[in-house]
Amino acid sequence: MPTIITHAVVGVALAQVGPRSVARGRLTFALAVLSVLPDLDVIAFHFGIPYSHWLGHRGFSHSPFFAVLLAAVVVRADFRQVPLHSRDGWHLFGLCTLAIASHGVLDAFTNGGLGVALLLPFSANRYFFPFQPLVVSPIGVENFLHGRPLTVLASEILYVWVPILAMLAALRLSLRRAAVVQRAARNPGSTRV
């Protein structure tokens, strides 16, 4: 799995395109937490549930099906001010789903573990993507610090953080250009950019 820091980075990035009807800070916090949340399945080890079980690590909580279910609950419970069947409600539901589902997707790009049960509850098979550039992070802070933390973080920065920052920069530039065009259309005599 990637580090919880990188999972949270994805949530923080998704919040940048959130609906204006939701406070940005609240949405950022919620999406960061949702991006990390599937790894709570590691508690299964404490109950004797093996890694390979559908309730084990990288099992059901890492599936898109789980992401859809949890996103529906979160939007209904935590964002009541946004009408469910409104444009902003669907936007929020989509962002929450993406934040949660991103966890399993990132894990499938790692080079270790047993794979991710991406198709649960329809199939218990575990998958990796053919391209696995992310160095798997050991489970637990102590194992992480005594392992190869810089190697893990370097792969995440290169293959996750940099592309996310590039996409956010491109999005910002695009929005800025759109605002300039709108301003110019409203004020034909204005040439300020």
PyMOL commands that set and color helices and strands:
alter all, ss='L'
color gray80, all
select helices_A, chain A and resi 4-15+24-47+60-62+64-78+87-108+141-145+149-186
alter helices_A, ss='H'
color red, helices_A
deselect
rebuild
show_as cartoon
